[in-house]
Amino acid sequence: MSDRRKVRLLFLAAVAGMLLLYPVLYVFDKPLLVGGLPMLLLYFFLIWAAIIVLTYIFVTDQNDRNKKT
């Protein structure tokens, strides 16, 4: 794995960890429903999905993605 890829994954892990800290979660812990879901649950799902998508983008090489299309 290249150094650039390692740095990106480390940065993603740090940002993901910060987004899941209590002070940030407290902002979204409101008795408000968005689309029938509590705001905190929606926040968790969106962060989770973003982490998965960004991990895929960082791990796959740009050339690999171009070859598939």
N, C-alpha and C positions, 0 to 999 in steps of 0.2 A: 504494500500500500504506500502511496506516495506521501511525502510530508505535507503537501497541501491538503490532501484528503483527510489526513489525521487531524490537522488543525481545524478544518471545517467541522468534523465530527465532534471534536472537543468543544468547539464553540457552540454547536447545537446542543450538546449535553448540558453545558453551563446555562444557556438561555432557557432550555426546558426546565432545568432545576429551579431557576429563578422564577419562572412563570407559575410554578407549583408551590411556591412558598406561601405561608399563611397570610402575610400582608396583602399579597396580590389576590389570593383567594377570597379574602374578606371583602374586597371591592365588589366581587360578583356574588357574594352570599346575601342576596336580597330576596324578599318574598315577591318576586316578580316572575310571571310566567311568560316565556317567549315561545310561541308556537305550541303551547301546552306543556312545555318543559321548564323546570326551574332554571333560572339563569346560571347557577353554579354548575349544574349538570351539563348544560349546553356548552359552557366554557370548557369543561373537562373534555368533552367530545371533540370540540374544535381544536384544542391544543394537541390532543392525542392524534387526530388525523393530520395536523400540520407536521408533527414530529415524524410520523411515518412517511409522508410525502417527501419531506426534506431529507430524511435519511436515504430514501431511494435515490433522490437526485444526487446527493453527495457521494453515494457509494458506486453507482453506475457511472461508467466513463462516458463522456460525451460521444465518443466514437461508437461505443456500444449502442447507445440510443439511436444514433443516425443509421446504423446498419439494419436495425429492426424495421425501419420505415422504408 
